[in-house]
Amino acid sequence: MSVIELTDDLAVEVKKWRHDIHRNPELAYEEERTSALVASVLESIGLEVHRGIGGTGVIGILRNGRGTKSIALRADMDALPLSEDSNLPYKSVVEKKMHACGHDGHTAMLL
């Protein structure tokens, strides 16, 4: 498989994740479904996963060697208490909650 094919396949997955998160928004400290999705994806690619950080947070750890340096990547997962007025096929199905902030995209891209 070529790099372009891998990239195209990954783009399809990122889009699916974003649409799923957008369709099912959760407010801050309520992100049970979203954090489960994030943890599941991280586990599926072999990362060490820690759940329930600060309530609904997830940490995925990728180890390489025995060094002491690290890099942290972070994405917010929470939605806003707003009603979505759109005709998008992945429109929020939760009344008075929507991802108007871009956190659905941030989370999907980081995955």
C-alpha positions as CSV (number, residue, x, y, z in Angstrom):
1,M,0.0,0.0,0.0
2,S,1.3,3.4,-0.9
3,V,1.7,6.4,1.5
4,I,-1.1,8.2,-0.5
5,E,-3.4,5.2,0.0
6,L,-2.6,5.1,3.7
7,T,-3.2,8.8,4.0
8,D,-6.5,8.6,2.1
9,D,-7.7,5.7,4.3
10,L,-6.7,7.6,7.5
11,A,-8.6,10.7,6.2
12,V,-11.8,8.6,5.8
13,E,-11.4,7.4,9.4
14,V,-10.8,10.9,10.8
15,K,-13.9,12.1,9.0
16,K,-16.0,9.2,10.5
17,W,-14.7,9.9,14.0
18,R,-15.4,13.7,13.6
19,H,-19.0,13.1,12.4
20,D,-19.7,10.6,15.1
21,I,-18.4,13.0,17.8
22,H,-20.3,15.9,16.2
23,R,-23.5,13.8,16.1
24,N,-23.2,12.8,19.7
25,P,-22.1,15.9,21.6
26,E,-21.5,15.9,25.4
27,L,-20.9,18.9,27.7
28,A,-17.8,19.3,29.8
29,Y,-17.3,16.5,32.4
30,E,-20.1,14.5,30.7
31,E,-18.0,13.1,27.8
32,E,-18.5,9.4,28.7
33,R,-19.3,8.3,25.1
34,T,-16.6,10.5,23.5
35,S,-13.9,9.4,26.0
36,A,-14.8,5.7,25.4
37,L,-14.4,6.2,21.7
38,V,-11.0,7.9,22.1
39,A,-9.8,5.2,24.5
40,S,-11.0,2.5,22.1
41,V,-9.2,4.0,19.1
42,L,-6.0,4.5,21.2
43,E,-6.1,0.9,22.4
44,S,-6.8,-0.4,18.9
45,I,-3.5,1.0,17.7
46,G,-1.6,-0.4,20.7
47,L,-1.2,2.5,23.0
48,E,-1.3,2.2,26.8
49,V,-4.5,3.9,27.8
50,H,-5.5,5.5,31.1
51,R,-9.2,6.5,31.5
52,G,-11.0,8.8,34.0
53,I,-8.4,11.5,34.2
54,G,-10.0,14.5,35.8
55,G,-13.3,12.7,35.4
56,T,-13.7,11.9,31.7
57,G,-10.2,12.5,30.4
58,V,-8.1,9.9,28.5
59,I,-4.3,9.6,28.2
60,G,-2.7,7.4,25.6
61,I,1.0,6.6,26.0
62,L,3.3,5.6,23.2
63,R,6.7,4.5,24.5
64,N,9.8,4.5,22.4
65,G,13.0,3.5,24.1
66,R,13.9,4.3,27.7
67,G,14.4,8.0,27.5
68,T,12.9,10.5,30.0
69,K,11.7,13.1,27.5
70,S,8.1,13.3,26.5
71,I,5.7,15.2,24.3
72,A,2.1,15.8,25.2
73,L,-0.7,16.4,22.7
74,R,-4.1,17.5,23.9
75,A,-7.6,17.9,22.5
76,D,-10.7,19.1,24.2
77,M,-13.8,16.9,23.7
78,D,-16.6,18.9,25.2
79,A,-19.5,20.5,23.3
80,L,-21.5,23.6,24.0
81,P,-25.0,24.0,25.3
82,L,-26.5,25.2,22.0
83,S,-29.0,23.9,19.6
84,E,-27.8,23.0,16.1
85,D,-29.7,24.6,13.3
86,S,-28.4,22.8,10.2
87,N,-29.3,20.1,7.7
88,L,-25.9,18.3,7.9
89,P,-26.2,14.5,7.7
90,Y,-24.1,14.4,10.9
91,K,-26.1,17.1,12.8
92,S,-26.3,16.8,16.5
93,V,-28.9,14.3,17.7
94,V,-28.8,15.6,21.3
95,E,-31.1,18.5,22.0
96,K,-29.5,21.7,23.1
97,K,-25.9,20.4,22.7
98,M,-23.6,20.8,19.7
99,H,-20.0,21.1,18.6
100,A,-19.9,24.7,17.5
101,C,-16.4,25.0,18.9
102,G,-14.4,22.6,16.7
103,H,-13.6,20.2,19.5
104,D,-15.0,17.4,17.5
105,G,-12.5,18.1,14.8
106,H,-9.6,18.6,17.2
107,T,-10.3,15.2,18.9
108,A,-10.7,13.4,15.5
109,M,-7.5,14.9,14.1
110,L,-5.5,14.0,17.2
111,L,-6.7,10.4,17.1
